[in-house]
Amino acid sequence: MRADRLVTMSRTPDSAVRTYIEQHRVAFLGDLADWLRIPSVSAQPDHAHDVRRSADWLATRLKETGFPTAEVWQTAGAPAVFAEWPSEEPGAPTVLVYGHHDVQPAAREDGWDSDPFEPVVRDNRLYARGAADDKGQVFFHTLGVRAHLAATGRTTPAVNLKLLIEGEEESGSPHFRAIVEEHAARLAADAVIVSDTGMWSEDTPTVCTGMRGLAECEIRLHGPDQDIHSGSFGGAVPNPATAAARLVAALHDEHARVAVPGFYDGVVELTDRERELFAELPFDEQRWLRTAKSYAALGEAGHTTLERIWARPTAEVNGIGGGYQGPGSKTIIPSSAMVKLSFRLVAGQDPDHIEQAVRAWAADQVPAGIRHEITFAPATRPCLTPLDHPALQSVVRSMGRAFGKPVRFTREGGSGPAADLQEVLGAPVLFLGISVPSDGWHAPNEKVELELLLKGVETTAYLWGDLAENWRHAP
């Protein structure tokens, strides 16, 4: 299909989609329960075999779903799964779905009401480790594409559909970028759908439009070659613990803005419309503070709490230490101190630029006689999709059809590997998730609301046709 011509398709009948989903609901949930029984805990070496079993299980089920290609890709760590189902429609857009099949550690003694790897349904909720994060949200795509085919009478999806389901997300995705770079040609897509996120609430369906990036560093400060007597030498030589405190105090100005010169270079500011959309959400700050186990909101002046955690860059002190930490006193000048910092980044910020800016800022703050060294961890880039992007609008329309309600917009304050896909593949990243805050990701009694899970199925059943019908993309 040329860029100036649209694929003409009939609208997917809503009733046909819902009927198909209801007819296959029991089998779908039974298969999901089988997958949830595999304890694919990537962070624990004892479960390496289980992570591999999980990947093999998924590849087999994807082939049974109809994907002609479903492969397990080995990495230097845990395996990922790749699947592909080309469309028969000439020039159809190509969509890559991202998720992960590994899970957080879990044990009954952590506070679970039942075995975390023996799924159980209570009050129309499915309880198991991975139910929401992320096996449930990966697996709804299997029934969704089948419902799409059944309702439209097609034998292949309306889009060229690809899946990349990694096995190390819960361990920090240490090998993810490498596998994306290695297989960039096979992963090439017009858009990426990330199904590893959630909605505002059960009553407020939302689509996430962006995720912040992350840069982390540790600064070590060295003064005397050993701890020395504070009476004999105090006030006459520099103290690395004092230098660490001054460094931390200089990180922000009186308006809670990050004081590192050049930190805000390139930041994509919120539009008036985006601020209005954030303000429309039913946000209860006092309730949010209770969730945060905190007693007051504080942050960059001129921005609301939601704006601060979703759309503004931040600098946080994650740790600070140095000198004597034991009971009683020890009157010394310590020989060393350390500070751990993290920077959440938004669209327009370059992690390499941030690293150089922080290095230069720290060098200016450290007094003579204090040696310092800075170590940065690998950074995660931010990603952002404009509200008017046609692929995003397809996600919004499809979710609106499934939920029968207006769909609002959020962003993610955290960070993830989605930006690697955006950067390497050059494709916009869109978020489609149905999990809600009460699902308890990483916590005891993780669950997924079954009705919302099936709404995710329904959304994807509509989405592939909507994308093919409405998205003009470059050939």
C-alpha positions as CSV (number, residue, x, y, z in Angstrom):
1,M,0.0,0.0,0.0
2,R,1.3,3.4,-0.9
3,A,1.5,6.1,1.8
4,D,-1.3,8.1,0.1
5,R,-3.8,5.2,0.2
6,L,-5.6,3.5,3.1
7,V,-6.4,-0.1,3.5
8,T,-10.2,-0.5,3.2
9,M,-11.7,-2.8,5.7
10,S,-15.0,-3.5,7.3
11,R,-15.4,-2.5,10.9
12,T,-14.9,-5.5,13.3
13,P,-18.4,-6.4,14.7
14,D,-18.4,-5.7,18.4
15,S,-21.0,-8.4,19.1
16,A,-19.0,-11.1,17.2
17,V,-15.8,-10.2,19.1
18,R,-17.6,-10.4,22.5
19,T,-19.3,-13.7,21.6
20,Y,-16.0,-15.3,20.6
21,I,-14.3,-14.1,23.8
22,E,-17.1,-15.5,26.0
23,Q,-17.0,-18.8,24.1
24,H,-13.3,-19.2,24.7
25,R,-13.0,-17.6,28.1
26,V,-12.7,-20.8,30.1
27,A,-10.0,-22.4,27.9
28,F,-8.1,-19.1,27.8
29,L,-8.0,-18.8,31.6
30,G,-7.0,-22.4,31.9
31,D,-4.1,-21.9,29.6
32,L,-3.0,-18.8,31.4
33,A,-3.2,-20.7,34.8
34,D,-0.9,-23.3,33.3
35,W,1.7,-20.7,32.4
36,L,1.4,-19.0,35.8
37,R,2.3,-22.3,37.5
38,I,5.8,-22.0,36.0
39,P,7.9,-20.0,38.6
40,S,9.9,-18.1,36.0
41,V,11.9,-16.0,38.5
42,S,14.7,-14.5,36.5
43,A,16.5,-13.0,39.6
44,Q,17.1,-16.4,41.2
45,P,19.6,-18.7,39.6
46,D,17.8,-21.7,40.9
47,H,14.9,-20.8,38.6
48,A,16.9,-20.5,35.4
49,H,15.4,-23.8,34.2
50,D,11.9,-22.5,34.9
51,V,12.5,-19.3,33.0
52,R,13.5,-21.5,30.0
53,R,10.4,-23.6,30.5
54,S,8.3,-20.5,30.5
55,A,9.8,-19.4,27.2
56,D,9.3,-22.8,25.6
57,W,5.7,-22.9,26.9
58,L,4.9,-19.5,25.4
59,A,6.5,-20.3,22.0
60,T,4.4,-23.5,21.8
61,R,1.2,-21.7,22.7
62,L,1.9,-18.9,20.1
63,K,2.3,-21.5,17.4
64,E,-1.0,-23.1,18.5
65,T,-2.6,-19.7,18.3
66,G,-1.6,-19.4,14.7
67,F,1.7,-17.6,14.6
68,P,3.7,-19.3,11.8
69,T,6.9,-18.2,13.4
70,A,7.5,-18.6,17.2
71,E,11.1,-18.8,18.4
72,V,13.0,-18.8,21.6
73,W,16.0,-16.4,21.5
74,Q,18.8,-17.2,23.9
75,T,20.7,-14.3,25.4
76,A,23.7,-14.1,27.7
77,G,21.1,-14.4,30.4
78,A,17.5,-15.6,30.2
79,P,15.7,-16.3,26.9
80,A,13.2,-14.1,25.1
81,V,10.4,-15.2,22.8
82,F,9.9,-13.8,19.3
83,A,6.8,-14.5,17.2
84,E,5.6,-13.2,13.8
85,W,2.4,-13.4,11.9
86,P,2.5,-11.6,8.5
87,S,-0.7,-10.1,7.1
88,E,-2.0,-10.9,3.6
89,E,-3.0,-7.3,3.2
90,P,-0.5,-5.6,0.9
91,G,1.3,-2.7,2.7
92,A,-0.3,-3.4,6.1
93,P,1.5,-1.6,9.0
94,T,3.8,-3.7,11.1
95,V,3.2,-3.7,14.9
96,L,5.6,-5.2,17.5
97,V,4.1,-6.1,20.9
98,Y,6.5,-6.1,23.9
99,G,6.1,-7.8,27.3
100,H,8.0,-10.1,29.6
101,H,7.5,-13.6,30.8
102,D,9.8,-13.5,33.9
103,V,8.3,-12.7,37.3
104,Q,9.3,-11.4,40.7
105,P,10.3,-13.8,43.5
106,A,7.4,-15.0,45.6
107,A,6.8,-17.4,48.5
108,R,3.8,-18.3,50.7
109,E,5.6,-17.0,53.8
110,D,5.9,-13.5,52.3
111,G,2.2,-13.0,53.2
112,W,0.4,-14.7,50.3
113,D,-3.0,-16.2,51.2
114,S,-2.4,-19.1,48.8
115,D,0.6,-20.6,46.9
116,P,1.8,-17.8,44.6
117,F,2.5,-20.3,41.8
118,E,-0.8,-22.2,42.1
119,P,-3.4,-19.8,40.5
120,V,-6.7,-19.4,42.3
121,V,-9.8,-17.4,41.4
122,R,-11.6,-15.5,44.2
123,D,-14.3,-12.9,43.6
124,N,-13.7,-12.8,39.9
125,R,-10.0,-12.1,40.4
126,L,-7.1,-14.4,39.4
127,Y,-4.4,-14.5,42.1
128,A,-0.9,-15.7,41.2
129,R,2.6,-14.2,40.7
130,G,2.7,-12.8,37.2
131,A,-1.1,-12.6,36.8
132,A,-0.9,-8.9,36.1
133,D,2.9,-8.4,35.8
134,D,3.2,-9.5,33.1
135,K,2.0,-12.9,31.9
136,G,-1.7,-12.0,32.0
137,Q,-1.1,-8.9,29.9
138,V,1.0,-10.7,27.4
139,F,-1.4,-13.6,27.1
140,F,-4.5,-11.6,26.3
141,H,-3.0,-10.9,22.9
142,T,-3.4,-14.6,22.0
143,L,-7.1,-14.6,22.4
144,G,-7.4,-11.1,21.1
145,V,-5.9,-11.9,17.7
146,R,-8.0,-15.0,17.4
147,A,-11.2,-13.0,18.2
148,H,-10.0,-10.4,15.5
149,L,-9.7,-13.2,12.9
150,A,-13.0,-14.9,13.8
151,A,-15.0,-11.6,13.8
152,T,-13.7,-10.4,10.5
153,G,-13.4,-13.7,8.7
154,R,-9.7,-13.1,8.0
155,T,-7.1,-15.8,7.9
156,T,-4.2,-13.5,8.9
157,P,-4.2,-10.3,11.0
158,A,-5.0,-6.9,9.5
159,V,-1.4,-5.9,10.5
160,N,1.9,-7.6,10.3
161,L,2.0,-8.7,13.9
162,K,5.2,-9.4,15.9
163,L,5.8,-10.2,19.5
164,L,9.0,-9.8,21.6
165,I,8.6,-11.2,25.1
166,E,11.7,-10.9,27.2
167,G,12.8,-13.0,30.1
168,E,14.9,-10.6,32.2
169,E,12.7,-7.5,32.8
170,E,12.4,-8.2,36.5
171,S,16.2,-8.4,36.6
172,G,16.8,-5.0,35.0
173,S,16.8,-6.2,31.3
174,P,20.6,-6.4,31.2
175,H,20.8,-8.1,27.8
176,F,17.6,-6.6,26.2
177,R,19.2,-3.8,24.2
178,A,21.8,-6.2,22.8
179,I,19.1,-8.6,21.6
180,V,17.1,-5.7,20.0
181,E,20.3,-4.5,18.2
182,E,21.2,-8.0,17.1
183,H,17.7,-8.7,15.6
184,A,16.8,-5.1,14.6
185,A,16.0,-6.2,11.0
186,R,13.5,-8.9,12.1
187,L,12.0,-6.6,14.8
188,A,11.5,-3.7,12.5
189,A,8.1,-2.1,13.0
190,D,6.0,0.9,12.4
191,A,4.9,1.0,16.0
192,V,5.6,-0.8,19.3
193,I,2.8,-1.8,21.7
194,V,4.0,-2.2,25.3
195,S,1.6,-4.4,27.4
196,D,3.5,-4.1,30.7
197,T,1.6,-1.2,32.2
198,G,-1.8,-0.3,33.7
199,M,-4.8,2.0,33.9
200,W,-5.7,4.7,36.4
201,S,-8.5,2.6,38.0
202,E,-11.2,0.1,37.2
203,D,-13.7,2.9,36.4
204,T,-11.2,5.1,34.5
205,P,-9.6,3.5,31.5
206,T,-6.4,5.3,30.5
207,V,-3.6,5.0,28.0
208,C,-0.1,5.9,29.0
209,T,1.7,8.2,26.5
210,G,5.2,8.3,27.9
211,M,7.8,6.8,30.3
212,R,10.7,8.6,32.0
213,G,14.3,7.6,31.5
214,L,16.8,6.9,34.2
215,A,20.4,7.8,34.9
216,E,22.1,6.6,38.1
217,C,25.5,7.3,39.6
218,E,27.6,6.8,42.8
219,I,30.0,9.5,43.9
220,R,32.8,8.5,46.2
221,L,34.7,11.2,48.1
222,H,38.2,10.6,49.6
223,G,39.9,12.9,52.1
224,P,42.7,11.7,54.6
225,D,44.3,8.4,53.8
226,Q,42.8,7.1,57.0
227,D,40.3,8.2,59.7
228,I,42.0,10.9,61.8
229,H,41.4,12.6,65.2
230,S,38.8,15.4,65.0
231,G,40.4,17.2,67.9
232,S,43.9,17.2,66.4
233,F,43.0,17.9,62.8
234,G,39.3,19.0,62.7
235,G,38.7,22.4,61.2
236,A,42.1,22.4,59.5
237,V,41.6,19.7,56.8
238,P,38.6,19.0,54.5
239,N,36.1,16.4,55.7
240,P,34.7,14.1,53.0
241,A,31.4,13.6,54.9
242,T,30.9,17.3,55.1
243,A,31.7,17.5,51.3
244,A,29.1,14.8,50.7
245,A,26.5,16.8,52.7
246,R,27.3,20.0,50.8
247,L,27.0,18.1,47.5
248,V,23.6,16.9,48.4
249,A,22.5,20.3,49.6
250,A,23.6,21.9,46.3
251,L,21.5,19.4,44.2
252,H,18.4,21.6,44.2
253,D,17.6,25.3,44.5
254,E,15.0,26.9,46.7
255,H,12.3,26.1,44.2
256,A,13.1,22.3,44.2
257,R,14.5,22.6,40.7
258,V,17.6,20.6,39.9
259,A,20.6,22.9,40.2
260,V,22.9,21.0,37.9
261,P,23.8,23.4,35.0
262,G,22.4,22.2,31.7
263,F,20.1,19.6,33.4
264,Y,17.0,20.9,31.7
265,D,18.5,21.3,28.2
266,G,16.1,19.9,25.6
267,V,13.2,19.1,28.0
268,V,9.9,18.8,26.1
269,E,7.5,20.9,28.2
270,L,3.9,19.9,28.8
271,T,1.4,21.5,26.5
272,D,-1.6,23.3,27.9
273,R,-3.8,20.5,26.6
274,E,-1.7,17.8,28.4
275,R,-1.9,19.7,31.6
276,E,-5.7,20.0,31.2
277,L,-5.9,16.2,30.6
278,F,-3.9,15.4,33.7
279,A,-6.1,17.7,35.7
280,E,-9.2,15.8,34.6
281,L,-8.1,12.7,36.3
282,P,-9.8,11.9,39.7
283,F,-6.6,12.4,41.7
284,D,-6.9,12.4,45.5
285,E,-3.6,13.8,46.8
286,Q,-4.2,12.8,50.4
287,R,-5.0,9.2,49.3
288,W,-1.9,9.3,47.1
289,L,0.2,10.4,50.1
290,R,-1.1,7.5,52.2
291,T,0.0,5.1,49.4
292,A,3.4,6.9,49.4
293,K,3.6,6.4,53.2
294,S,4.4,10.2,53.3
295,Y,2.9,13.3,55.0
296,A,3.3,16.2,52.5
297,A,3.7,16.7,48.8
298,L,6.9,18.5,47.8
299,G,8.6,19.1,44.5
300,E,9.4,21.5,41.6
301,A,7.5,24.8,42.0
302,G,4.8,25.5,39.4
303,H,3.8,21.9,38.8
304,T,1.2,19.6,40.2
305,T,2.0,16.3,41.8
306,L,1.0,14.3,38.7
307,E,3.1,16.6,36.5
308,R,6.1,16.1,38.8
309,I,6.0,12.3,38.8
310,W,5.0,11.9,35.1
311,A,6.4,14.7,33.0
312,R,9.2,16.5,34.9
313,P,12.8,15.4,35.3
314,T,14.0,14.8,38.9
315,A,17.1,14.2,40.9
316,E,16.9,12.1,44.1
317,V,19.4,11.1,46.8
318,N,19.2,7.3,47.1
319,G,21.9,7.0,49.7
320,I,24.5,8.9,51.6
321,G,27.1,7.7,54.0
322,G,30.5,8.1,55.6
323,G,32.3,8.0,58.9
324,Y,31.4,6.2,62.1
325,Q,27.9,4.5,62.1
326,G,28.1,2.5,65.4
327,P,26.7,3.2,68.9
328,G,28.1,6.1,70.9
329,S,30.6,8.5,69.5
330,K,33.9,8.2,67.7
331,T,35.5,11.6,67.2
332,I,37.1,11.3,63.8
333,I,37.3,12.9,60.5
334,P,36.4,10.0,58.2
335,S,38.7,9.1,55.3
336,S,35.8,8.7,52.8
337,A,32.1,9.2,52.1
338,M,29.7,8.4,49.3
339,V,26.5,9.6,47.7
340,K,24.2,7.6,45.4
341,L,22.0,9.7,43.0
342,S,19.4,8.9,40.4
343,F,17.9,11.2,37.8
344,R,14.6,10.5,36.1
345,L,14.6,12.0,32.6
346,V,11.9,13.1,30.3
347,A,11.5,13.5,26.5
348,G,14.2,15.7,25.1
349,Q,16.9,14.9,27.6
350,D,20.0,13.0,26.5
351,P,21.5,10.6,29.2
352,D,25.0,11.2,27.9
353,H,24.5,15.0,28.3
354,I,23.2,14.5,31.8
355,E,26.2,12.4,32.7
356,Q,28.6,15.0,31.5
357,A,26.6,17.8,33.2
358,V,26.6,15.9,36.6
359,R,30.3,15.2,36.3
360,A,31.1,18.8,35.7
361,W,28.8,20.0,38.5
362,A,30.3,17.6,41.0
363,A,33.8,18.7,40.2
364,D,32.8,22.3,40.9
365,Q,31.3,21.4,44.2
366,V,34.1,19.3,45.7
367,P,36.6,21.4,47.7
368,A,40.4,21.2,47.3
369,G,41.9,18.3,49.2
370,I,39.0,16.0,48.5
371,R,39.4,13.5,45.7
372,H,36.3,12.1,44.0
373,E,35.2,9.5,41.5
374,I,31.9,9.1,39.8
375,T,30.5,5.8,38.4
376,F,27.4,5.8,36.2
377,A,25.3,2.8,35.5
378,P,23.9,2.1,32.0
379,A,21.1,4.7,31.4
380,T,17.5,4.2,30.2
381,R,16.2,6.8,27.7
382,P,12.8,8.4,28.1
383,C,10.0,7.9,25.5
384,L,7.0,9.9,24.6
385,T,4.2,9.6,22.0
386,P,2.4,12.8,21.0
387,L,-1.3,12.8,21.7
388,D,-2.2,13.3,18.1
389,H,-0.2,10.3,16.8
390,P,-2.5,8.2,14.6
391,A,-1.4,4.9,16.1
392,L,-2.1,6.3,19.6
393,Q,-5.5,7.3,18.5
394,S,-6.2,3.8,17.3
395,V,-5.3,2.5,20.8
396,V,-7.6,5.0,22.3
397,R,-10.5,4.2,20.0
398,S,-10.1,0.5,20.5
399,M,-10.0,0.7,24.3
400,G,-13.0,3.1,24.2
401,R,-15.0,0.5,22.2
402,A,-14.1,-2.3,24.7
403,F,-14.8,-0.3,27.8
404,G,-17.7,1.8,26.6
405,K,-16.2,4.8,28.3
406,P,-14.0,7.8,27.4
407,V,-10.3,7.0,27.6
408,R,-8.0,9.4,29.4
409,F,-4.3,9.9,29.3
410,T,-1.5,9.2,31.8
411,R,2.3,8.8,31.8
412,E,4.6,6.5,33.7
413,G,6.9,8.0,36.4
414,G,9.1,5.0,36.3
415,S,11.5,3.7,33.6
416,G,11.7,0.6,31.5
417,P,13.2,-1.0,28.4
418,A,10.6,0.4,26.0
419,A,12.9,3.3,25.1
420,D,15.4,0.9,23.8
421,L,12.9,-0.3,21.3
422,Q,12.0,3.3,20.3
423,E,15.7,4.3,19.9
424,V,17.0,1.2,18.1
425,L,13.9,0.6,15.9
426,G,13.0,4.2,15.3
427,A,9.3,3.4,16.0
428,P,6.8,5.2,18.3
429,V,6.0,3.4,21.6
430,L,2.4,3.0,22.6
431,F,1.2,1.5,25.9
432,L,-1.8,-0.8,26.2
433,G,-2.3,-2.2,29.7
434,I,-5.4,-3.1,31.8
435,S,-3.8,-3.6,35.2
436,V,-5.0,-1.4,38.1
437,P,-3.0,-0.2,41.2
438,S,-4.7,-2.7,43.5
439,D,-3.3,-5.6,41.5
440,G,-0.2,-5.5,43.7
441,W,2.7,-5.9,41.3
442,H,5.8,-7.3,43.1
443,A,3.7,-7.7,46.3
444,P,2.0,-10.6,48.0
445,N,-1.4,-11.6,46.6
446,E,-0.7,-10.2,43.1
447,K,-3.9,-10.5,41.1
448,V,-5.6,-9.4,37.9
449,E,-9.3,-8.4,37.6
450,L,-10.8,-11.0,35.2
451,E,-13.2,-8.6,33.6
452,L,-10.4,-6.1,32.9
453,L,-8.3,-8.9,31.5
454,L,-11.0,-9.7,29.0
455,K,-11.4,-6.1,28.2
456,G,-7.7,-6.2,27.2
457,V,-8.5,-9.1,24.9
458,E,-11.4,-7.2,23.4
459,T,-9.3,-4.1,22.9
460,T,-6.7,-5.9,20.9
461,A,-9.4,-7.6,18.8
462,Y,-10.4,-4.2,17.6
463,L,-7.0,-2.6,17.5
464,W,-5.4,-4.4,14.6
465,G,-8.2,-3.5,12.2
466,D,-8.3,0.1,13.4
467,L,-4.6,0.5,12.8
468,A,-4.7,-1.0,9.3
469,E,-7.8,1.1,8.4
470,N,-6.7,4.5,9.8
471,W,-3.0,4.8,10.0
472,R,-1.2,6.3,7.0
473,H,2.4,5.3,7.3
474,A,5.5,5.7,5.2
475,P,6.1,2.8,2.8
